[in-house]
């Protein structure tokens, strides 16, 4: 893969009624799940089967795919939310992944730029994401694209938030 090939990258919104796009979403998310920065294991058969119907049923799903030479090699799985403190929508990037042979070539940046453009077009106040503290590569990318902790973009003191979860 050459940098000139990356210049030919196409970022498109996934059509979950298109079987080719659906297969790309499942394959890319399975690849990400299997990676050490994902969950370190592939998606189970149950999740594999429920993924596309679940995304279709979720009213705020926004999935972007990166394609190079007719091959899907990157994904940004996003959901549109709402900021009560700003009374505007926001986009949360839930997953951002680029296939192993295509990392380090600027595809993650292109996906992030497209998400930000989409957010501006929707009148969103911000784009949010979570990142593993030990994922230095992703953190460098996000920082280079203007992501920071709340308060870091203003003249007030930076505040770090902790991500928590409760499994049901």
N, C-alpha and C positions, 0 to 999 in steps of 0.2 A: 504494500500500500504506500503510495507516494503522497506527498503533500498536494500535488496537483489533482490527485483523485479526491482528496478531502474537499478541495474547492468545488468539486462536482456533487457534494452531498446535497440531498434533498430532505428537508424536514417537512413532514406532512402530518396532519391530524388523522389519527386512526379512525377508520370507519368500522364500527363493530358489527356491521352487517356484511362486511367484505371478508370472506373466509381467509384470504391471504393475509390481511391485516390481523385478523384474530389469531392466526397461527403465529405470526410474528410477535404479537403481544405475549402469548403463552411461552414461546421459545425464549424470548429475551428476558422475561421475568423469571423463568426457570433457570436460565444461565446466571442471572444475578443472584437468585436464592442460593444457588450451588457454590457461589464464590465465598471466600472467607469474610468479605465485608458485607455479604448478605446474611444468610443464616448458616452457611456451610454445608447445606444439604439441598437436594432438589425438592421441588414441590411434590407433595403427595398426590396420588391419583385423584383423591377426592377434591383437593384444591385445584388441581389441573382441570378437572371437569367443571367445577363451579366458577372458575375465574371469569370467563367471558360473560356468562349469564349474570353474574353478580355485578360486573362493571356496566353491563347494559342497563340493569335495573337501577343503578345508582344515578340519580338525576344530575349530579354535578361532575361526572367523570369527564376528564379531558386528557387524552393520551396522544402524545406526539411521538412519531417514529422517525429515526434517521435512516436514510437509505443511501447506499453508495453502490453504483453500478447494479441496480436491481436487487441488492442484498440488504436486508434490514439488519442494522448493526448497532442501533442505539434506541433508547426509550426514555421518555419522561412521563411518568404516571402522575397525574395531577388531579386535584379536586378543587372546585370553586367553593369557597366559604364566605363568611361575612365577618367584618371587623365591627364590633359594636362601638368601639372607641372612636372609629372614624366614619361610621355609618356608610360604609362602602364595601363592595365585595373584595375578596383577596383570592389568590391562588396559592394552594399548598402543594409543593412538589413532594409526593410521597415516595417515589422511586426515581432515581436517575442512574442509568447504567449504559455503558458502552461495551460491546463485545471485546474480549481480550486482545484480539489481533488488531484492534482499531483504537486502543487507548493511547493517550498522549499525542493525538493528532489534531485536537481542537474540536472533536465532535461534541463533547460535553458542553463546551462553551457555546457552540451553535445551538444546542438544545436549550440551554439556559437563556440565550438571547431571544430565541423564539418564544419561550414561555413568558419572558418579560414583555415582549411585543404584544403577545396575546392579552396579557394582563392590562397593559395600557389601553388596548382596544376595547376591553370590557369595562373600563373605568375603575379598575382595581386600585386600592391604595398601596398594596404591597404584595410581594411574593415571599412565602415562608417555606422552610424546609427543616428537617432534622438531619444531623450527620453524626456518625459515631466519632467519639473523641479520638480514637486511635486510627481514624482514616485520614491520615495526613494529606494524601494526594487529593482527596475530595475537598478537604478543608481549604487547601491552597487554591483550588479552582474557585470555590465559592467566595473566598475572600477577594480573589482577583476580579470577580464579577460584581463586587459591591455588597455581598452579604456580610452581616455582622450581627452582634448581639443587640437586643433592644437598647436604645439609647446611644448606640455608637454612631449613628448618623446625625445625631443632634448635638447640641452643646451641653447636654446634661451627662451625668456619669453613666457609663456603660453598666447595664444590668444583665447578668447571666440568668437564664431560666433553666430549670431542670426538666427534662422530659420524664414523665412517669406513665406507667400503664397498669391496668388491672385486668387480668384475663378473666373472661366469663365463660 
